[in-house]
Amino acid sequence: MKTTFIGLGIMGSPMAANLVRAGYDVTGYDLSDASVERLVALGGKAAASVPEAVAGADVVITMLPDSPQVEEVAFGSDGLLEHGTTGMFHVDMSTIRPETSSRVAKAATIKGIRPLDAPVSGGERGAVDGTLSIMVGGHPDDFTAISPLLGVLGTTVRHVGPSGAGQTVKAANQLVVGGIYGLVAEAIILLEASGVDPESGLDVLAGGLAGSRILELRRHSMIKREFTPGFRIDLHHKDMGIAIAAARRAGVSLPLTGLVAQLMAAAKAQGHGSLDHSALLKVIERING
């Protein structure tokens, strides 16, 4: 399948590279020329614009920061809905508002384009290793047709409902991830303040019922205060806003989600937006002087 990848950032770049390695014909487009050049060096192709990238594509994957960027690429005068062809798949792997996904999907269907929202979880490591968890909303037949491609990018690939459902599941994912980071941060502060070695303490936690992927991957770097971004606070702050808005639309109260959202907002306000979301530890440290 001739595949176009629009958005070659921290996540998109390794994902596109994995498709090239799997033998897909991949054309990349990004505002960063360097990102496109890296893909070309691996065997991909370059496009200088969205229309050029979309031309003749069987699949267009978008991996963009937020709803406005997805809307611009989809609905713009030079966007994929204007230049896409009948039968083309649009797989949006960005994390955006569910209602935006539904609106893009409706417009795409009218144009004869087959839309899927397929946000991912697993961070940069998962993108590099091809072990992402992918939650997919859209028509079941479209999901079945595109599953082999998604299987290159992730090890857990599930159809979760109609258009927009993938984004709702991603919102639930982000509130859980943010909550775990906050609790791990508090555990580190408690252990250190009590004179207990946090390395030994968290090693025990990681092997018990409290164990999690976050403890497995991030406990050592958090203790060392190393916050090189795999997923930035800025993006998680945006995602918590999506989760809060989804709860409001569903008419449910998520009090712990609200608290995590405020901690993310504090991290961003304190200037940590460019750091990894494990930098919630810096907020808990500041609270405790």
N, C-alpha and C positions, 0 to 999 in steps of 0.2 A: 504494500500500500504506500502510495506517495503521501508522505506525512509532513505537515508544516508545524513547527513549534514556535509560538510567539510568546516571548518572555523567557530570557535565558539568565535568570538571576541565580541566587544561591541554590534554589531547588530546581529550577527549570534547566539549568546548564547540565548537571549530571544526569537528569532524566532524559534529555535529548541525546546525550552521549551514549546512554545505555541502548536507546533505540537504534542508533547508528551501529553499535557493536553487534546488535541482534540481526543486522542485515536490512533494516528499514531504510528507504530512500528519504532522508530527512533534510528539509530546508529550514533554516533558522532565521528569525527576525527579532531584533532587540534594539533599543535605543543606544546600547553600548556596542560600539564596533568591536571592541576587544572580545566581548562575549561571543559575538558571531564568528570572529576569527578563530577562537578556540574550537568551536564546533567544526569549522571547515578543516582545521588541522587534523581532526579525528576522522574526517571522511564525509562530513556533512556538506551542505550547500548553503550559500548566503543569499538573502533577499534584502533589498534596499527599502522596501515599503510593504505595508500590509497587502495591497493589491497584488504585488509581485509574489509575495509569499503564498497567497491563497490560490493563485492561478493554477488550475489543473490538479489541485490537491484532493486526495481522497479523504484525508483526515486533517483537521486543523485543531491543534491543541493550544489552549491559552493557559498561561501560568503567570498571572499578573497580581499586583499588590492588593487591589481593593475594587469595589464595585464601580467607581468612576472610570477606572482604566478598562475594565471589561466592557462597560457600556460604550466607551469611546471606540474600542476596537470592533465591537459588534455593530453599533448603530451609526458610526461616523460615515460621512460621504465616501470615504475611501475604506470603509470597513468590510469585514468578512461577510456580513449579510448582503451587502451590495454586490460583492464580487464572487461570492461562493456559488457553486454550481449545484443543481438538483442532485440529491443523493449523497452529498458530502456530509461527513460527520463533523460536528463541532463539539469537542470534548473540553469543557472548561474545568481545569484542575485548580483554579484559584480558590481562595476562601473568601466568599462574598455573602451578601444578604440573600436568604432564600427567595425573597420576592423578586430580587434582581435576576436570579437564575430562571425563575418562572417566566418573567417578562421576556428575557432573551430567548428562552425556549419557544415561547408562543410565536414570537416574530420569526424565528428560524423555521419553525414548522410551516408557517404560511409560505415561506420562500422555498420549501421543499428540501431544507437542510435538516439533518437528523441530530438533534441536540441531546447532550448528556452533561449533567453537572457531576464532576468526579473529584472533589477535594481530597486531599491526602493527609496522612499523619505519619510521622516517623522522622521528621527533621532532615537536616542535610545528610546525616549518616545513612538514613534509610533511602534517600534519593541516590546517593552514591552506590550503595550496595544493591539497589533494586529490591528492597525489602519493605517498601511502603505499604501502609494500610490504605486502601482506596474505597471510598464510600460513594456509590453511584446512584444518581437519580435520573429518571427518564424512562423511555419505552423499553420493556423487557427484550424485545427483538433487537433493538439497537445495542443494548448492553451485551447480548449474546454475540452479536457480530463483531464487536470491538474488544471483547474479552481477551483474545490472544495478545493484542497489543498492550493492554493494561497489565497482563501477566508478566510482561518484560519489566515493568516498572514497580510492581508490588507483589507481595506474597499473600496478602489478604485482600481479595477483591470481591466486593459484595454489592449486589443490586438491593437498594434499601427502599425503593418506592418511586413515585412519579417525579417529574421535574421539580427541583427545589429540595427534595428529601435528602439528597447527599449533603447539601449545605446545612440542613438542620442537624443531621448526625454529626457533622464537623463541629457545629456550635457546641453540641454536647461533649464532644471530645475535648475541645479547648477549655471548657469549664472544669473538666476532670483534671486535665494536665496542669492547668494553672493552680488548682487546689492542692494537688500533690506537691508541686514545687513550693508552694507556701508552707505546707506542713513539714517538708524536708528541711526547709530553711529554719523553721522554728525548732525542729529536733536538733539541728546543729548548734543553734544558740543555747539550747537547754543543756546539751552535753558539755559544751565548752565552759559555760558559766558554772557548771557543777564539778568541774575539774576532771571530767571523763574524756578520754581520748576519742574524738569524733570518728576517726578512721575505724577503730575497733567497734565502736557502737553502731555505726551505720553498716559495717560488714555483717553484724549479727542481724540487724533489721532486714537487710537485703536477702538473707537466707530464710526468713520466717514469713508469717502471714502479711507483714507490712511490705514485703518485697514488691518491686515494681520495675518496669523498664527504665523509669527515671532514676531510681536508686542504682540500677545496674550501670547505666551509662554516665551519670552525672555526679554521683556522690563525691568522688575523689576531686574532680575539678571544682566543685562547690566549696569543699573544705579548703582547697588551696586558693580560693577566690580568683579562679580563672574563668572569665566569662566571655571568651571568644564566641561570637554568635554562630549558632546553628539555626536558631530561630529568634529573631530580635524581639525585645520588649515592645517596640513600636507596633509590630504586627500582632503580637498577642493582645496588646491593649485594644487594637481595632477589633480583634476577634471577640473579646469579652463584651464589647459594645453590641456585636451581632447577637451574642447569646442573650444579653439582657433584653434586646428588642424582640427576639424570638419568644422569650418567656412572656413578654407583655402581650404579643399577638395571640399566644396560646392561652392567655388568661391564668397563668400559674405563677406562684411565688417561689423564687429560688434564693433564699436568704444567703446561703454560703457563696453562691455565684456572685451575688452583689458585693460581698466582702472581698472576694478575689479580684473582682473588677476594680474595686477601690485601691487595692494594693498595686495592681498593674498601673493604674492611673498615677499613684504616688511615685512608682519607679520611673515612669516617663517624666513626671514633673520634676523629679530630682536629677534629671539629666542622664538617665541610664537607658534611654530608648534604643541606642545602637548596640547595647550589650545583649547577650543571650538571656532568654527568659528565666534562667536559673538565677539571674541577678536580683530576683525578688529577695534573696538573702540580704542584699545591701539595705533594703527597706526595713527588714526585721532588725538588722543591726542598728540602724538609725533610731528606730523606736526604743531600743534598749540602751541607747547611749554609747 
